[in-house]
Amino acid sequence: MTEHVYALPGTVHFDLEPMDGSDPYRIFLFVPKGEPPAGGWPLLVTTDGNATFPFAFASMVTQAPYPTGTNVDWGVIAAIGYPTDEPYDAFRRAWDLGPPPIKSYPPYVEGGAPVRIGGSGQLLDFIERRLFFQLDAVTRIDPTRRSLFGHSFGGLFALYALFERPWLFARWIAASPTIYWEGSEILNNEAGRHPVSRAEVFLHLSAGEYEGDELAPFQYRNDDAASRIEKRKAERTVSLAREMADRLNKPDTGIRTQFELFSGQTHMSALGPAVNRAVAIAFERGPTDDGQPANQ
């Protein structure tokens, strides 16, 4: 038997430096074959790209060929990751996805560098000034159909980005966002958010069923069950996300919201369903030629 390295067909990755020349990001990219639509391809940008890109790619290529059955059409996926073979770069993602103010925490490992948060504005600069420019050089993107997805700290980043630069994306998908982080500092960003200049933006908030007060049945067998319950109660992932969705879903905000609870999922297992939902939102099939909604 001869073994071969497997790659996701039709995908590429490349490293792209920010404008200040700091450490590069690894961009995982899928562009559909053929000519883009007249207005350009819809775009889904995801954070934690090493982990999220395989989910997004699989969801796209298994649904887009059957649009009348899935309501999903083809589009471009650009996942922002890091030059590593690991699914996460914990050190860099803390800085990139943790909103200001800048703070430092003890190292992840003894003798390591302090963990810093507060660099979300720099990642937004990278998206707006480098990533979009690079994608426009590769293919034609519809600027009115750009979507951003993030999970956990990435979900928190998506909320920060929406409140700070709502013009960057039309659709925002924040899965299991860590709204509790730093005493729910993100609520201050929400209160001082920039006005929405588009006709409307859409925000999808979600969480796993077992991110509330109850653990998954198997978690009660773990030695840390009691501490997990206390942690869940402090984090309030489900209730804080639902409350934000209700609070923002008003005509004067310019934001249409939806909250979704993923049945049977924990914080980490919710990632797969959440990415699948992001693909459905970002690449939702448009009206048919006769102006009627597409068949489900």
Number of C-alpha atoms within 10 A of each C-alpha: 3 3 5 6 4 6 8 10 9 11 14 13 15 12 14 19 14 17 12 8 8 9 13 15 22 20 25 24 20 23 20 16 9 6 10 18 13 9 12 18 25 23 28 26 27 29 25 23 24 23 19 24 26 16 18 26 24 13 20 23 15 11 19 21 13 12 17 14 12 16 18 25 22 24 26 25 27 27 28 25 27 24 15 11 9 11 14 16 15 12 15 18 21 18 21 22 28 26 26 18 11 12 15 12 10 12 13 12 9 8 8 9 13 15 18 19 21 17 21 24 19 16 19 21 13 19 17 13 13 16 21 18 12 12 16 13 10 10 15 19 22 17 18 17 20 21 26 28 28 28 27 22 24 26 26 25 30 28 29 25 24 26 21 19 18 22 18 21 21 22 25 29 31 27 33 29 27 25 25 17 14 13 9 13 14 22 16 11 18 16 9 11 17 15 16 19 11 14 8 15 20 18 25 21 26 27 30 24 21 23 27 22 18 15 18 15 10 8 16 14 9 10 9 10 15 12 10 17 18 12 14 17 16 12 21 17 26 26 16 20 26 19 12 17 21 14 11 17 16 12 9 9 15 17 22 17 21 17 19 18 20 19 12 13 19 19 19 12 13 24 23 17 18 29 24 17 20 27 29 20 20 27 26 20 20 13 11 10 8 7 8 9 11 16 12 10
